[in-house]
Amino acid sequence: MSPSRPPANVSFENHGRVVLVTGASMGIGSAIAQAFADSGAHVYNADITAPSDKGGNRIKHLSCDTASETDCSTVVEQVVQEHGAIDVLVNNAAIQPVDSYHPIDQVKTEIWQRMLDINLCGYMRMARHVLPLMKQQQCGVIVNIASGQAHRTARDVGVYGPIKSANVMQARQWGVEYARNGIRVVSVSPGAIDTPMVRASLAEQGGASELGNRHPVGRIGQPHEVASAVLWLSSDAASFVTATDLEVDGGLGALGAFAAPYPMPE
Ligand SMILES: NC(=O)c1ccc[n+]([C@@H]2O[C@H](COP(=O)([O-])OP(=O)(O)OC[C@H]3O[C@@H](n4cnc5c(N)ncnc54)[C@H](O)[C@@H]3O)[C@@H](O)[C@H]2O)c1
């Protein structure tokens, strides 16, 4: 049975909307920023590193370490000064250093603390700076990029997995708390997606991998396939969707035991 093929980009209309994406210099964040820009949005990329490809003049890079309170507030202030509104915040910036792939007693303190500060507190920081504005606007969408590892165990993700599950719970909690303010908050949990983060971990494991084959669709995902889900969730087409999570994982999560290879029938 041959693997499914990723479709061409699916587009939504985002003309004039203001979108802030963290960690959009590469990987999934870059695809999300590009998809919003292609559909007419003014997009800001809050990333600690500059992008190698600037993605046209609809995406503006603002240097930002989401572990820094000052950086996060400065970025939000700048967007508000330039556009007076933020329609969508995508909390995407996260790290999974190869040195974190150990049982937790073997992960160095500075590594798990940095992961907490970016992957968990970074999402909280950005949301706290954006929510007062969204409350004034009486509208807005926050999308937390979580992970399939938020929902089930896998080997050596004892730091990363629990923090990602907190990203899911942030969306559920905040989604309920701000529903009456016209603000929707959701999380997206990708399966394995072809990005620098995944390539780094595969390289560490020897490069070769049957990772794609473990997904029922027979392949890992492409960043634009996560971006399509984010665009839909951020659009009015998803107006009754809040405080919930969407797994974008080629069926991986439905298999049960995440770590076990699954023989697909021919
Ligand atoms: N790639 C996957 O298979 C996969 C699967 C599930 C979930 N995710 C999640 O998707 C998101 C994106 O992952 P990716 O694979 O594209 O990662 P990536 O490493 O390819 O890109 C991450 C981006 O975040 C930026 N970044 C890192 N630390 C930052 C900080 N402190 N402040 C601001 N920006 C920072 C990086 O510079 C980079 O541009 C993450 O939340 C990750 O946990 C990825």
The ligand as an SDF file (V2000), in Angstrom:
LIG
                    3D

 44 48  0  0  0  0  0  0  0  0999 V2000
    8.2680   18.7570   13.9970 N   0  0  0  0  0  0  0  0  0  0  0  0
    7.4630   17.8880   14.6110 C   0  0  0  0  0  0  0  0  0  0  0  0
    7.4130   16.6950   14.2680 O   0  0  0  0  0  0  0  0  0  0  0  0
    6.5890   18.3400   15.7330 C   0  0  0  0  0  0  0  0  0  0  0  0
    5.6700   17.4050   16.2260 C   0  0  0  0  0  0  0  0  0  0  0  0
    4.8230   17.7900   17.2450 C   0  0  0  0  0  0  0  0  0  0  0  0
    4.8690   19.0780   17.7310 C   0  0  0  0  0  0  0  0  0  0  0  0
    5.7820   19.9740   17.2320 N   0  0  0  0  0  0  0  0  0  0  0  0
    5.7460   21.3260   17.7720 C   0  0  0  0  0  0  0  0  0  0  0  0
    5.6460   22.2310   16.6880 O   0  0  0  0  0  0  0  0  0  0  0  0
    6.2980   23.4610   17.0240 C   0  0  0  0  0  0  0  0  0  0  0  0
    7.3390   23.8060   15.9700 C   0  0  0  0  0  0  0  0  0  0  0  0
    8.2520   22.7270   15.8780 O   0  0  0  0  0  0  0  0  0  0  0  0
    9.2830   22.6200   14.6590 P   0  0  0  0  0  0  0  0  0  0  0  0
    9.5080   21.1830   14.4350 O   0  0  0  0  0  0  0  0  0  0  0  0
    8.8610   23.4950   13.5380 O   0  0  0  0  0  0  0  0  0  0  0  0
   10.5950   23.2330   15.3670 O   0  0  0  0  0  0  0  0  0  0  0  0
   11.9210   23.8700   14.7070 P   0  0  0  0  0  0  0  0  0  0  0  0
   13.0100   23.6170   15.6850 O   0  0  0  0  0  0  0  0  0  0  0  0
   12.0750   23.3650   13.3310 O   0  0  0  0  0  0  0  0  0  0  0  0
   11.5670   25.4350   14.6940 O   0  0  0  0  0  0  0  0  0  0  0  0
   11.3220   26.1010   15.9180 C   0  0  0  0  0  0  0  0  0  0  0  0
   11.4300   27.6020   15.7380 C   0  0  0  0  0  0  0  0  0  0  0  0
   11.2820   28.1900   17.0380 O   0  0  0  0  0  0  0  0  0  0  0  0
   12.3080   29.1520   17.2230 C   0  0  0  0  0  0  0  0  0  0  0  0
   12.6170   29.2790   18.6390 N   0  0  0  0  0  0  0  0  0  0  0  0
   13.2710   28.4170   19.4440 C   0  0  0  0  0  0  0  0  0  0  0  0
   13.3940   28.9230   20.6740 N   0  0  0  0  0  0  0  0  0  0  0  0
   12.7910   30.1400   20.6710 C   0  0  0  0  0  0  0  0  0  0  0  0
   12.6090   31.1350   21.6510 C   0  0  0  0  0  0  0  0  0  0  0  0
   13.0660   31.0040   22.9010 N   0  0  0  0  0  0  0  0  0  0  0  0
   11.9500   32.2580   21.3000 N   0  0  0  0  0  0  0  0  0  0  0  0
   11.4860   32.4270   20.0400 C   0  0  0  0  0  0  0  0  0  0  0  0
   11.6560   31.5160   19.0670 N   0  0  0  0  0  0  0  0  0  0  0  0
   12.3120   30.3850   19.3790 C   0  0  0  0  0  0  0  0  0  0  0  0
   13.4830   28.6250   16.4230 C   0  0  0  0  0  0  0  0  0  0  0  0
   14.4300   29.6360   16.1310 O   0  0  0  0  0  0  0  0  0  0  0  0
   12.7810   28.0720   15.1980 C   0  0  0  0  0  0  0  0  0  0  0  0
   12.5830   29.0520   14.2100 O   0  0  0  0  0  0  0  0  0  0  0  0
    6.8640   23.2520   18.4200 C   0  0  0  0  0  0  0  0  0  0  0  0
    5.9350   23.7370   19.3680 O   0  0  0  0  0  0  0  0  0  0  0  0
    6.9830   21.7430   18.5280 C   0  0  0  0  0  0  0  0  0  0  0  0
    6.9730   21.3260   19.8690 O   0  0  0  0  0  0  0  0  0  0  0  0
    6.6440   19.6240   16.2480 C   0  0  0  0  0  0  0  0  0  0  0  0
  1  2  1  0
  2  3  2  0
  2  4  1  0
  4  5  1  0
  4 44  2  0
  5  6  2  0
  6  7  1  0
  7  8  2  0
  8  9  1  0
  8 44  1  0
  9 10  1  0
  9 42  1  0
 10 11  1  0
 11 12  1  0
 11 40  1  0
 12 13  1  0
 13 14  1  0
 14 15  2  0
 14 16  1  0
 14 17  1  0
 17 18  1  0
 18 19  2  0
 18 20  1  0
 18 21  1  0
 21 22  1  0
 22 23  1  0
 23 24  1  0
 23 38  1  0
 24 25  1  0
 25 26  1  0
 25 36  1  0
 26 27  1  0
 26 35  1  0
 27 28  2  0
 28 29  1  0
 29 30  1  0
 29 35  2  0
 30 31  1  0
 30 32  2  0
 32 33  1  0
 33 34  2  0
 34 35  1  0
 36 37  1  0
 36 38  1  0
 38 39  1  0
 40 41  1  0
 40 42  1  0
 42 43  1  0
M  CHG  2   8   1  16  -1
M  END
$$$$
